Amino acid sequence: MTLPLLLASAAQPGIAETFGLETKYIIMQVISFLVVLAVLYKFGIKPVTATMEERNRKIEAGIRHAEEMQAKLAAAQQESAAIVRQANTEAARLVEDARRSAKEFLDRQTQEAAGKAADLLAKAQQAIELEHRKMLADARTEVARLVIATTERVLARKLSDADRASYNEAAARELSGV
């Protein structure tokens, strides 16, 4: 049975004739396909590919820019943290300097006030001493005058100026010894 089938198939017409294919139409269809393919490539695929490549470049550039900005942000944060630490250190130093200066100023003012008070006390003591001496001198003069006046009355006579001066001196010497 295989032999008759083989012979029957050899007697049949070719595939191109069976399907009604003609070579000139196939070549025209291939040329039409190539023209459509060339037009699609030039006006469709090539611009789309270029646009996609441009878009990929922009995306990559955006990613690089974002990474750079993130690195700059991290650096800026570190720098600001360092500046804040430095400012805190400087502020602490300034506060300590201010405290030290205030304490020194207070100590100086206290010493000056104590010195002024001591000076005032010394001057007051001197004034008191001077007033005491003046009062004693006035008291001596008054006592001497009273002694002379009493002596005049007792003796009932008037003394001369020389006698009065000698009695005053004698009374003053006696009172100085008291």
Backbone as ProteinMPNN parsed JSONL, in Angstrom:
{"seq_chain_A": "MTLPLLLASAAQPGIAETFGLETKYIIMQVISFLVVLAVLYKFGIKPVTATMEERNRKIEAGIRHAEEMQAKLAAAQQESAAIVRQANTEAARLVEDARRSAKEFLDRQTQEAAGKAADLLAKAQQAIELEHRKMLADARTEVARLVIATTERVLARKLSDADRASYNEAAARELSGV", "coords_chain_A": {"N_chain_A": [[0.772, -1.153, 0.0], [1.931, 1.167, 0.422], [3.407, 1.75, -1.744], [1.529, 2.397, -3.758], [0.506, 4.763, -2.743], [2.658, 6.426, -2.722], [3.139, 6.622, -5.426], [0.816, 7.867, -6.185], [1.045, 10.305, -4.957], [3.168, 11.395, -6.338], [2.059, 11.807, -8.749], [0.412, 13.865, -8.325], [-0.243, 17.401, -8.513], [2.184, 20.196, -7.717], [2.793, 21.929, -4.567], [2.6, 24.682, -4.759], [1.013, 24.963, -6.965], [-1.215, 23.691, -6.047], [-2.171, 25.314, -4.028], [-2.489, 27.687, -5.336], [-0.453, 29.532, -5.697], [1.504, 32.144, -6.905], [4.62, 33.069, -8.142], [5.323, 35.726, -8.803], [3.456, 37.209, -7.408], [4.091, 36.607, -4.809], [6.689, 37.697, -4.588], [6.033, 40.391, -4.925], [4.489, 40.777, -2.666], [6.393, 40.296, -0.699], [8.132, 42.464, -1.202], [6.34, 44.587, -0.692], [5.865, 44.092, 1.983], [8.466, 44.549, 2.971], [8.715, 47.297, 2.39], [6.665, 48.401, 3.991], [7.656, 47.56, 6.416], [10.081, 49.041, 6.461], [9.058, 51.692, 6.458], [7.579, 51.647, 8.844], [9.703, 51.166, 10.594], [11.278, 53.463, 10.211], [9.497, 55.644, 10.813], [8.08, 54.831, 13.041], [9.187, 52.734, 14.828], [11.887, 53.577, 15.163], [11.666, 56.37, 16.172], [10.246, 55.83, 18.505], [11.981, 54.145, 19.853], [14.153, 55.917, 20.14], [12.936, 57.853, 21.745], [12.391, 56.304, 24.004], [15.011, 55.658, 24.754], [15.978, 58.223, 25.347], [14.276, 58.85, 27.421], [15.058, 56.857, 29.251], [17.678, 57.782, 29.695], [17.1, 60.222, 30.928], [15.781, 59.323, 33.205], [17.834, 57.863, 34.422], [19.616, 59.985, 34.824], [18.071, 61.5, 36.586], [17.937, 59.71, 38.714], [20.658, 59.593, 39.377], [21.003, 62.276, 40.08], [19.236, 62.43, 42.243], [20.532, 60.665, 43.985], [22.914, 62.087, 44.332], [21.887, 64.394, 45.549], [20.878, 63.26, 47.845], [23.248, 62.422, 49.045], [24.422, 64.939, 49.369], [22.57, 66.045, 51.108], [22.896, 64.383, 53.338], [25.543, 65.079, 53.944], [25.158, 67.789, 54.502], [23.509, 67.581, 56.726], [25.258, 66.364, 58.527], [27.158, 68.379, 58.667], [25.614, 70.477, 59.715], [24.977, 69.355, 62.177], [27.527, 69.245, 63.286], [28.047, 71.974, 63.408], [26.082, 72.751, 65.214], [26.933, 71.334, 67.475], [29.386, 72.614, 67.871], [28.469, 75.227, 68.323], [27.025, 74.807, 70.697], [29.119, 74.092, 72.393], [30.612, 76.466, 72.337], [28.705, 78.203, 73.413], [28.443, 77.141, 75.995], [31.007, 77.643, 76.906], [31.002, 80.447, 76.828], [28.996, 80.995, 78.7], [30.207, 79.978, 80.989], [32.45, 81.671, 81.119], [31.113, 84.088, 81.525], [29.958, 83.596, 84.025], [32.278, 83.304, 85.569], [33.392, 85.857, 85.227], [31.37, 87.411, 86.39], [31.522, 86.491, 89.031], [34.139, 87.304, 89.681], [33.788, 90.07, 89.383], [31.881, 90.536, 91.387], [33.39, 89.785, 93.632], [35.414, 91.75, 93.482], [33.843, 94.064, 93.799], [32.843, 93.595, 96.338], [35.2, 93.623, 97.825], [36.012, 96.268, 97.314], [33.866, 97.63, 98.49], [34.176, 96.792, 101.133], [36.667, 97.929, 101.633], [36.047, 100.657, 101.314], [34.207, 100.901, 103.372], [35.885, 100.381, 105.537], [37.609, 102.558, 105.28], [35.764, 104.643, 105.674], [35.042, 104.044, 108.293], [37.51, 104.387, 109.552], [37.9, 107.107, 109.046], [35.696, 108.097, 110.403], [36.384, 107.342, 112.99], [38.657, 108.913, 113.3], [37.461, 111.419, 113.062], [35.8, 111.341, 115.304], [37.721, 111.134, 117.295], [39.056, 113.552, 116.895], [36.957, 115.315, 117.415], [36.531, 114.606, 120.041], [38.947, 115.435, 121.204], [38.749, 118.167, 120.675], [36.466, 118.749, 122.141], [37.402, 118.141, 124.687], [39.4, 120.075, 124.875], [37.817, 122.376, 124.707], [36.331, 121.97, 127.003], [38.336, 122.098, 128.942], [39.147, 124.727, 128.581], [36.811, 126.032, 129.339], [36.513, 125.12, 131.974], [38.815, 126.189, 133.035], [38.209, 128.893, 132.735], [35.997, 129.032, 134.401], [37.195, 128.386, 136.828], [38.899, 130.525, 137.157], [37.028, 132.586, 137.248], [35.678, 131.892, 139.567], [37.772, 131.983, 141.383], [38.367, 134.668, 141.274], [36.067, 135.724, 142.401], [36.237, 134.595, 144.878], [38.546, 135.625, 145.861], [37.907, 138.175, 145.592], [38.777, 140.148, 143.939], [40.073, 141.733, 141.07], [41.837, 140.153, 138.508], [44.867, 140.524, 136.784], [45.668, 140.421, 133.298], [47.939, 138.864, 132.871], [48.078, 137.386, 135.231], [45.74, 135.949, 134.991], [46.292, 134.412, 132.675], [48.378, 132.829, 133.665], [47.037, 131.382, 135.692], [45.203, 130.046, 134.062], [46.873, 128.401, 132.551], [47.98, 126.811, 134.548], [45.68, 125.544, 135.507], [44.945, 124.189, 133.226], [47.059, 122.432, 132.962], [46.731, 120.864, 135.213], [44.226, 119.735, 134.685], [44.829, 118.354, 132.396], [46.312, 116.299, 133.342], [44.408, 114.769, 134.596]], "CA_chain_A": [[0.0, 0.0, 0.0], [2.796, 2.319, 0.456], [3.837, 2.059, -3.099], [0.529, 3.146, -4.512], [0.376, 6.124, -2.198], [3.83, 7.158, -3.182], [2.918, 6.935, -6.825], [-0.29, 8.808, -6.294], [1.517, 11.62, -4.548], [4.041, 11.895, -7.391], [1.244, 12.194, -9.874], [-0.351, 15.067, -7.962], [0.461, 18.644, -8.829], [3.004, 20.755, -6.625], [2.118, 22.687, -3.496], [2.327, 26.027, -5.263], [-0.117, 24.873, -7.886], [-2.36, 23.271, -5.276], [-2.696, 26.464, -3.286], [-2.632, 28.754, -6.296], [0.572, 30.534, -5.43], [2.295, 32.53, -8.061], [5.893, 33.628, -7.697], [5.361, 37.174, -8.947], [2.68, 37.806, -6.322], [4.854, 36.394, -3.565], [7.777, 38.672, -4.606], [5.418, 41.697, -4.695], [4.086, 40.829, -1.256], [7.63, 40.435, 0.105], [8.576, 43.853, -1.39], [5.375, 45.422, 0.04], [6.141, 43.889, 3.408], [9.711, 45.237, 3.291], [8.442, 48.745, 2.363], [5.893, 48.694, 5.205], [8.596, 47.394, 7.523], [11.001, 50.179, 6.44], [8.302, 52.876, 6.884], [7.315, 51.492, 10.284], [10.961, 51.319, 11.328], [11.73, 54.851, 10.168], [8.561, 56.57, 11.426], [7.434, 54.264, 14.219], [10.07, 52.049, 15.773], [13.069, 54.394, 15.44], [11.354, 57.453, 17.106], [9.853, 55.27, 19.805], [13.223, 53.681, 20.486], [14.906, 57.106, 20.543], [12.217, 58.442, 22.88], [12.613, 55.432, 25.167], [16.401, 55.824, 25.193], [16.051, 59.553, 25.977], [13.583, 58.74, 28.699], [15.946, 56.086, 30.13], [18.78, 58.665, 30.095], [16.562, 61.187, 31.9], [15.524, 58.591, 34.459], [19.14, 57.6, 35.033], [20.13, 61.271, 35.305], [17.273, 61.828, 37.77], [18.375, 58.834, 39.806], [21.985, 60.072, 39.807], [20.79, 63.554, 40.757], [18.63, 62.122, 43.547], [21.586, 60.102, 44.836], [23.811, 63.19, 44.69], [21.182, 65.247, 46.511], [20.813, 62.531, 49.105], [24.587, 62.514, 49.622], [24.601, 66.318, 49.826], [21.717, 66.215, 52.279], [23.569, 63.721, 54.459], [26.697, 65.906, 54.294], [24.647, 69.014, 55.121], [23.041, 67.233, 58.067], [26.449, 66.179, 59.358], [27.761, 69.699, 58.873], [24.774, 71.237, 60.646], [25.151, 68.748, 63.5], [28.836, 69.704, 63.774], [27.905, 73.393, 63.744], [25.289, 72.815, 66.448], [27.823, 70.916, 68.571], [30.357, 73.693, 68.086], [27.741, 76.346, 68.93], [26.745, 74.438, 72.087], [30.387, 74.186, 73.127], [30.922, 77.892, 72.454], [27.737, 78.785, 74.35], [28.82, 76.693, 77.342], [32.224, 78.381, 77.277], [30.619, 81.834, 77.091], [28.278, 81.022, 79.973], [31.205, 79.788, 82.05], [33.217, 82.926, 81.192], [30.246, 85.091, 82.138], [29.861, 83.279, 85.462], [33.568, 83.618, 86.18], [33.515, 87.32, 85.242], [30.428, 87.926, 87.384], [32.073, 86.189, 90.356], [35.271, 88.2, 89.895], [33.247, 91.41, 89.579], [31.274, 90.554, 92.715], [34.478, 89.78, 94.605], [36.042, 93.083, 93.457], [32.913, 95.027, 94.381], [32.8, 93.322, 97.774], [36.458, 94.124, 98.39], [35.969, 97.729, 97.272], [32.907, 98.078, 99.5], [34.796, 96.575, 102.439], [37.713, 98.947, 101.758], [35.384, 101.946, 101.546], [33.642, 100.864, 104.724], [37.011, 100.514, 106.467], [38.039, 103.953, 105.191], [34.757, 105.458, 106.364], [35.161, 103.76, 109.723], [38.735, 105.047, 110.031], [37.65, 108.554, 109.052], [34.762, 108.364, 111.491], [37.165, 107.238, 114.229], [39.489, 110.115, 113.376], [36.573, 112.553, 113.356], [35.382, 111.204, 116.697], [38.897, 111.46, 118.113], [39.267, 114.993, 116.776], [35.853, 115.958, 118.141], [36.79, 114.357, 121.473], [40.032, 116.346, 121.616], [38.214, 119.538, 120.651], [35.561, 118.868, 123.276], [38.233, 118.21, 125.894], [40.045, 121.392, 124.902], [36.784, 123.342, 125.064], [35.99, 121.752, 128.406], [39.455, 122.628, 129.742], [39.082, 126.191, 128.541], [35.656, 126.45, 130.13], [36.822, 124.854, 133.38], [39.8, 127.195, 133.451], [37.495, 130.162, 132.86], [35.185, 128.959, 135.612], [38.104, 128.42, 137.987], [39.365, 131.906, 137.295], [35.902, 133.392, 137.712], [35.444, 131.518, 140.96], [38.904, 132.48, 142.152], [38.18, 136.125, 141.355], [35.015, 136.006, 143.36], [36.718, 134.204, 146.204], [39.549, 136.596, 146.275], [37.191, 139.422, 145.431], [39.564, 141.14, 143.25], [40.237, 141.543, 139.647], [43.179, 139.708, 138.172], [45.397, 141.085, 135.546], [45.695, 139.45, 132.197], [49.08, 137.965, 133.08], [47.687, 136.441, 136.287], [44.694, 135.102, 134.416], [46.955, 133.478, 131.775], [49.123, 131.847, 134.458], [46.051, 130.512, 136.316], [44.656, 129.203, 132.988], [47.871, 127.377, 132.219], [48.077, 125.893, 135.678], [44.454, 124.741, 135.526], [44.975, 123.299, 132.06], [48.016, 121.35, 133.251], [46.113, 119.982, 136.178], [43.149, 118.992, 134.044], [45.433, 117.41, 131.437], [46.758, 115.149, 134.102], [43.24, 114.025, 135.074]], "C_chain_A": [[0.836, 1.249, 0.0], [3.254, 2.694, -0.944], [2.763, 2.79, -3.869], [0.373, 4.566, -3.985], [1.515, 6.996, -2.681], [3.665, 7.533, -4.641], [1.805, 7.942, -7.002], [0.181, 10.204, -5.92], [2.428, 12.2, -5.609], [3.226, 12.368, -8.554], [0.479, 13.464, -9.572], [0.463, 16.317, -8.3], [1.207, 19.185, -7.613], [2.177, 21.594, -5.656], [1.742, 24.057, -4.012], [1.136, 25.983, -6.181], [-1.365, 24.479, -7.135], [-2.982, 24.472, -4.587], [-2.87, 27.675, -4.179], [-1.657, 29.863, -6.046], [1.317, 30.815, -6.715], [3.501, 33.286, -7.549], [5.889, 35.138, -7.793], [4.567, 37.847, -7.826], [3.424, 37.676, -4.984], [5.971, 37.425, -3.491], [7.206, 40.061, -4.329], [4.984, 41.83, -3.227], [5.312, 40.985, -0.346], [8.133, 41.864, -0.004], [7.649, 44.796, -0.627], [5.629, 45.312, 1.545], [7.397, 44.635, 3.82], [9.527, 46.761, 3.295], [7.694, 49.142, 3.629], [6.804, 48.595, 6.42], [9.55, 48.572, 7.587], [10.295, 51.448, 6.915], [8.017, 52.808, 8.372], [8.591, 51.694, 11.102], [11.365, 52.782, 11.389], [10.806, 55.765, 10.952], [7.937, 56.04, 12.719], [8.436, 53.745, 15.231], [11.26, 52.926, 16.157], [12.746, 55.567, 16.374], [10.966, 56.938, 18.496], [11.086, 54.8, 20.556], [14.043, 54.871, 20.973], [14.26, 57.767, 21.757], [12.431, 57.613, 24.131], [14.034, 55.567, 25.69], [16.586, 57.166, 25.899], [15.402, 59.524, 27.357], [14.419, 57.947, 29.703], [17.108, 56.949, 30.614], [18.306, 59.666, 31.143], [16.309, 60.526, 33.245], [16.831, 58.311, 35.178], [19.74, 58.885, 35.592], [19.377, 61.701, 36.562], [17.68, 60.996, 38.965], [19.732, 59.279, 40.324], [21.853, 61.38, 40.588], [20.2, 63.333, 42.154], [19.67, 61.556, 44.502], [22.562, 61.184, 45.276], [23.172, 64.088, 45.745], [21.08, 64.565, 47.867], [22.168, 62.574, 49.806], [24.841, 63.92, 50.149], [23.776, 66.591, 51.071], [22.37, 65.591, 53.509], [24.768, 64.552, 54.909], [26.248, 67.186, 54.992], [24.146, 68.739, 56.539], [24.218, 67.027, 59.014], [27.089, 67.52, 59.679], [26.938, 70.517, 59.86], [24.878, 70.66, 62.058], [26.48, 69.185, 64.104], [28.755, 71.168, 64.191], [27.124, 73.55, 65.047], [26.147, 72.402, 67.646], [28.821, 72.019, 68.902], [29.678, 74.885, 68.763], [27.416, 76.055, 70.395], [28.001, 74.553, 72.941], [30.75, 75.643, 73.37], [29.987, 78.565, 73.457], [28.086, 78.388, 75.79], [30.052, 77.45, 77.821], [31.875, 79.827, 77.62], [29.881, 81.959, 78.417], [29.25, 80.88, 81.131], [32.05, 81.048, 82.225], [32.397, 84.014, 81.868], [30.105, 84.849, 83.637], [31.149, 83.661, 86.184], [33.741, 85.138, 86.293], [32.595, 87.927, 86.293], [30.955, 87.678, 88.797], [33.242, 87.105, 90.668], [34.789, 89.619, 90.156], [32.643, 91.538, 90.974], [32.347, 90.595, 93.794], [35.146, 91.154, 94.673], [35.144, 94.115, 94.121], [32.833, 94.844, 95.896], [34.047, 93.863, 98.453], [36.475, 95.649, 98.41], [35.033, 98.274, 98.344], [33.496, 97.914, 100.903], [35.881, 97.625, 102.681], [37.113, 100.317, 102.036], [34.801, 102.011, 102.948], [34.748, 101.034, 105.76], [37.522, 101.951, 106.465], [37.064, 104.865, 105.927], [34.838, 105.269, 107.876], [36.384, 104.452, 110.303], [38.538, 106.552, 110.095], [36.701, 108.931, 110.178], [35.494, 108.309, 112.835], [38.032, 108.481, 114.401], [38.634, 111.333, 113.72], [36.121, 112.519, 114.807], [36.527, 111.603, 117.622], [39.154, 112.968, 118.1], [38.195, 115.754, 117.547], [36.051, 115.789, 119.642], [37.87, 115.293, 121.987], [39.525, 117.791, 121.692], [37.304, 119.76, 121.852], [36.343, 118.961, 124.584], [38.905, 119.572, 126.007], [39.03, 122.463, 125.295], [36.416, 123.217, 126.54], [37.088, 122.302, 129.309], [39.401, 124.147, 129.785], [37.939, 126.693, 129.405], [35.91, 126.244, 131.607], [37.814, 125.901, 133.889], [39.117, 128.548, 133.641], [36.669, 130.18, 134.139], [36.046, 129.021, 136.868], [38.565, 129.851, 138.228], [38.234, 132.788, 137.823], [35.614, 133.115, 139.178], [36.546, 132.078, 141.845], [38.78, 133.997, 142.305], [37.14, 136.457, 142.402], [35.486, 135.678, 144.769], [37.694, 135.249, 146.693], [38.984, 138.013, 146.214], [38.08, 140.497, 144.849], [39.705, 140.78, 141.799], [41.66, 141.153, 139.386], [43.603, 140.375, 136.878], [45.421, 139.984, 134.483], [46.83, 138.454, 132.372], [48.735, 136.936, 134.128], [46.659, 135.43, 135.733], [45.323, 134.041, 133.516], [47.7, 132.418, 132.569], [48.166, 130.884, 135.153], [45.453, 129.55, 135.275], [45.616, 128.074, 132.651], [47.977, 126.354, 133.329], [46.861, 124.984, 135.725], [44.447, 123.757, 134.372], [45.939, 122.15, 132.3], [47.41, 120.366, 134.224], [45.012, 119.134, 135.541], [43.696, 118.012, 133.024], [45.893, 116.167, 132.147], [45.612, 114.298, 134.558], [42.791, 113.098, 134.072]], "O_chain_A": [[0.37, 2.304, -0.43], [3.455, 3.871, -1.246], [3.077, 3.741, -4.585], [0.124, 5.482, -4.769], [1.328, 8.169, -3.005], [4.015, 8.642, -5.045], [1.866, 8.785, -7.896], [-0.254, 11.185, -6.524], [2.456, 13.421, -5.769], [3.661, 13.256, -9.288], [-0.057, 14.086, -10.489], [1.692, 16.282, -8.362], [0.928, 18.706, -6.514], [1.016, 21.914, -5.911], [0.649, 24.542, -3.72], [0.318, 26.903, -6.168], [-2.466, 24.873, -7.519], [-4.204, 24.617, -4.574], [-3.417, 28.666, -3.697], [-2.01, 31.035, -6.173], [1.698, 29.927, -7.478], [3.39, 34.068, -6.604], [6.43, 35.787, -6.898], [4.944, 38.917, -7.348], [3.362, 38.572, -4.142], [6.193, 37.99, -2.42], [7.808, 40.836, -3.587], [5.114, 42.901, -2.634], [5.273, 41.713, 0.647], [8.53, 42.44, 1.009], [8.13, 45.722, 0.026], [5.61, 46.305, 2.272], [7.428, 45.276, 4.87], [10.127, 47.446, 4.124], [8.056, 50.125, 4.274], [6.743, 49.421, 7.331], [9.812, 49.071, 8.681], [10.867, 52.21, 7.695], [8.191, 53.795, 9.087], [8.566, 52.314, 12.166], [11.743, 53.294, 12.443], [11.297, 56.604, 11.706], [7.298, 56.818, 13.428], [8.525, 54.25, 16.35], [11.61, 53.017, 17.334], [13.5, 55.766, 17.326], [11.314, 57.532, 19.516], [11.217, 55.033, 21.757], [14.57, 54.849, 22.085], [14.951, 58.189, 22.685], [12.633, 58.166, 25.212], [14.259, 55.589, 26.9], [17.265, 57.246, 26.923], [15.912, 60.096, 28.321], [14.487, 58.314, 30.876], [17.493, 56.879, 31.781], [19.005, 59.932, 32.121], [16.591, 61.103, 34.295], [16.934, 58.495, 36.391], [20.302, 58.891, 36.688], [19.984, 62.213, 37.503], [17.761, 61.495, 40.088], [19.956, 59.343, 41.533], [22.499, 61.57, 41.618], [20.615, 63.97, 43.121], [19.7, 61.912, 45.68], [22.992, 61.213, 46.43], [23.822, 64.492, 46.71], [21.184, 65.212, 48.909], [22.232, 62.744, 51.024], [25.402, 64.093, 51.231], [24.225, 67.286, 51.983], [22.395, 66.191, 54.583], [24.994, 64.719, 56.108], [26.875, 67.622, 55.958], [24.332, 69.555, 57.441], [24.18, 67.463, 60.164], [27.507, 67.77, 60.809], [27.494, 71.174, 60.741], [24.867, 71.411, 63.033], [26.555, 69.466, 65.301], [29.327, 71.56, 65.208], [27.466, 74.385, 65.884], [26.099, 73.036, 68.7], [29.067, 72.318, 70.07], [30.246, 75.487, 69.675], [27.516, 76.943, 71.241], [27.956, 75.049, 74.067], [31.149, 76.013, 74.474], [30.42, 79.396, 74.255], [28.026, 79.219, 76.696], [30.139, 77.848, 78.983], [32.393, 80.375, 78.593], [30.104, 82.905, 79.172], [29.132, 81.578, 82.138], [32.337, 81.451, 83.352], [32.916, 84.774, 82.685], [30.129, 85.793, 84.427], [31.122, 84.258, 87.26], [34.182, 85.642, 87.326], [32.989, 88.849, 87.008], [30.849, 88.548, 89.663], [33.343, 87.63, 91.777], [35.308, 90.301, 91.04], [32.868, 92.534, 91.663], [32.232, 91.349, 94.76], [35.415, 91.67, 95.757], [35.608, 94.94, 94.907], [32.763, 95.82, 96.644], [33.972, 94.479, 99.516], [36.896, 96.257, 99.394], [35.353, 99.249, 99.025], [33.335, 98.786, 101.757], [36.009, 98.15, 103.787], [37.606, 101.054, 102.889], [34.887, 103.035, 103.626], [34.573, 101.747, 106.748], [37.834, 102.502, 107.52], [37.465, 105.737, 106.697], [34.716, 106.228, 108.639], [36.329, 105.029, 111.389], [38.946, 107.203, 111.057], [36.878, 109.96, 110.83], [35.249, 109.136, 113.713], [38.133, 109.035, 115.495], [39.012, 112.164, 114.545], [36.066, 113.557, 115.467], [36.328, 112.317, 118.605], [39.429, 113.58, 119.133], [38.492, 116.722, 118.248], [35.776, 116.702, 120.421], [37.739, 115.876, 123.063], [39.826, 118.528, 122.631], [37.351, 120.806, 122.5], [36.006, 119.745, 125.472], [38.975, 120.153, 127.09], [39.325, 123.344, 126.103], [36.215, 124.214, 127.233], [36.792, 122.912, 130.337], [39.575, 124.774, 130.829], [38.092, 127.679, 130.127], [35.562, 127.101, 132.419], [37.686, 126.425, 134.995], [39.411, 129.266, 134.597], [36.631, 131.174, 134.864], [35.662, 129.642, 137.859], [38.612, 130.32, 139.365], [38.434, 133.618, 138.71], [35.334, 134.04, 139.94], [36.277, 132.588, 142.933], [39.067, 134.537, 143.374], [37.324, 137.376, 143.201], [35.177, 136.388, 145.725], [37.633, 135.686, 147.842], [39.58, 138.942, 146.761], [38.071, 141.643, 145.296], [39.475, 139.643, 141.386], [42.589, 141.729, 139.952], [42.792, 140.728, 136.021], [45.221, 138.801, 134.76], [46.663, 137.282, 132.035], [49.043, 135.754, 133.969], [46.733, 134.229, 135.994], [44.928, 132.877, 133.582], [47.673, 131.242, 132.209], [48.441, 129.685, 135.205], [45.224, 128.378, 135.573], [45.205, 126.925, 132.485], [48.057, 125.154, 133.066], [46.994, 123.783, 135.958], [43.996, 122.621, 134.52], [45.674, 121.019, 131.892], [47.567, 119.155, 134.065], [44.891, 117.945, 135.836], [43.105, 116.955, 132.801], [45.856, 115.078, 131.574], [45.846, 113.138, 134.898], [41.816, 112.379, 134.29]]}, "name": "protein", "num_of_chains": 1, "seq": "MTLPLLLASAAQPGIAETFGLETKYIIMQVISFLVVLAVLYKFGIKPVTATMEERNRKIEAGIRHAEEMQAKLAAAQQESAAIVRQANTEAARLVEDARRSAKEFLDRQTQEAAGKAADLLAKAQQAIELEHRKMLADARTEVARLVIATTERVLARKLSDADRASYNEAAARELSGV"}
